[in-house]
Amino acid sequence: MKTPRGERRRMSSFDIGSLARPNILALKPYSSARDEFTGAEGIFLDANENPFGSRNRYPDPHQRELKRVLSERNSIPAENIFIGNGSDEVIDMVYRVFCEPSHDRVIICPPTYGMYEVSANIHNVALVEVPLTEQFELDIDTILSHPAKVVFVCSPNNPTGNRLKNVERLLCEFKGIVVVDEAYIDFCDDPGFAGKVQEYPNLIVTRTFSKAWGLAAARVGIAYASREIIALMDKTKPPYNVSALNQEAALKALSEPGKFQERLNILLEQRGLLEVELIKLPIVRKIYPSDANFLLMKVDGANELYRYLVEEKVIVRNRHSVVPDCIRVTVGTPEENRALLQALKKYNDTI
Ligand SMILES: Cc1ncc(COP(=O)(O)O)c(C=O)c1O
């Protein structure tokens, strides 16, 4: 199965029709005049909008301009791009399109991002947990031993921070949909899998404007996948799922690549500095290598340290319940990071 020839055979036998929910395949989507008529020309009396005001018109339901720019930037056709109200909506969309409530199963690989599980519970879809190995890598053989509609993998993974190896093997051998969540991909020197969606018909790559692009408030997420998968997501989404304000915010960010790079460089530099400084503290046992904008650190007494930091008005994420003794710290501005280090030094002196 791992030979190129084997891959081709498997690809040609891949049938999206047997994975998507029958009601979604048969769905006739909501249609509006804005599907056909766009732009400022013409008198628009079709959508019961208020003719007065500056935010009075519905946004482009197909986010054409945003997709055009993303398409150009990543050399991926616009037909392979879906825009969601944050990548959390993309995750929800995967369940809506592929998972029959009370019937289908989905695989997650904990410790990982919590919304895969929450979405499964919302949709009443059974979860199979195949934990990451001790080195925080995928246990591919166990994943492959479970029949499931979808497997979610997060690379770089939240909260462990590492890129996952062997995703390609999963793409070749898993019989269902492989979602690769690349929310943090911009923080590492790796093109990720978006460029491979025309090669692997079972691949969905999710990305977001919330992290490296600095637009968490705007809620703009992306899915890259085959045309067939994108068409199913498009017809399932609410017609105006991404507001005009949010589409504009994403376009503005994309039009300022210099600013993006400058901020990214600061965050990467700060990540390095934090790593160096944190490990000097006796309460810090280990800093896990990070390909993201956060550091997972093993400490003496995670719960106590977490409570202390809250009192000091420094809010971090206590991950003790999912990775024992671990706290996850987001890389902030240089001032914020200095404040974190100062608080930790003070704590260290008092114990
Ligand atoms: C791995 C991962 N995926 C997705 C998301 C959600 O991103 P968005 O803000 O685009 O919904 C997060 C947010 O923390 C995340 O860590």
The ligand as an SDF file (V2000), in Angstrom:
LIG
                    3D

 16 16  0  0  0  0  0  0  0  0999 V2000
   -5.6810   23.4100   16.8090 C   0  0  0  0  0  0  0  0  0  0  0  0
   -6.7300   24.4500   16.7360 C   0  0  0  0  0  0  0  0  0  0  0  0
   -7.6110   24.4000   15.7430 N   0  0  0  0  0  0  0  0  0  0  0  0
   -8.5750   25.3300   15.6290 C   0  0  0  0  0  0  0  0  0  0  0  0
   -8.6960   26.3320   16.5490 C   0  0  0  0  0  0  0  0  0  0  0  0
   -9.8250   27.3110   16.4150 C   0  0  0  0  0  0  0  0  0  0  0  0
   -9.4940   28.3000   15.5350 O   0  0  0  0  0  0  0  0  0  0  0  0
  -10.5350   29.4060   15.0650 P   0  0  0  0  0  0  0  0  0  0  0  0
  -10.2870   30.6090   15.8880 O   0  0  0  0  0  0  0  0  0  0  0  0
  -10.2160   29.5930   13.6110 O   0  0  0  0  0  0  0  0  0  0  0  0
  -11.9320   28.8560   15.2510 O   0  0  0  0  0  0  0  0  0  0  0  0
   -7.7910   26.4300   17.6100 C   0  0  0  0  0  0  0  0  0  0  0  0
   -7.9070   27.5080   18.6140 C   0  0  0  0  0  0  0  0  0  0  0  0
   -7.2710   27.5620   19.6140 O   0  0  0  0  0  0  0  0  0  0  0  0
   -6.7900   25.4420   17.7010 C   0  0  0  0  0  0  0  0  0  0  0  0
   -5.9010   25.4590   18.7150 O   0  0  0  0  0  0  0  0  0  0  0  0
  1  2  1  0
  2  3  1  0
  2 15  2  0
  3  4  2  0
  4  5  1  0
  5  6  1  0
  5 12  2  0
  6  7  1  0
  7  8  1  0
  8  9  2  0
  8 10  1  0
  8 11  1  0
 12 13  1  0
 12 15  1  0
 13 14  2  0
 15 16  1  0
M  END
$$$$
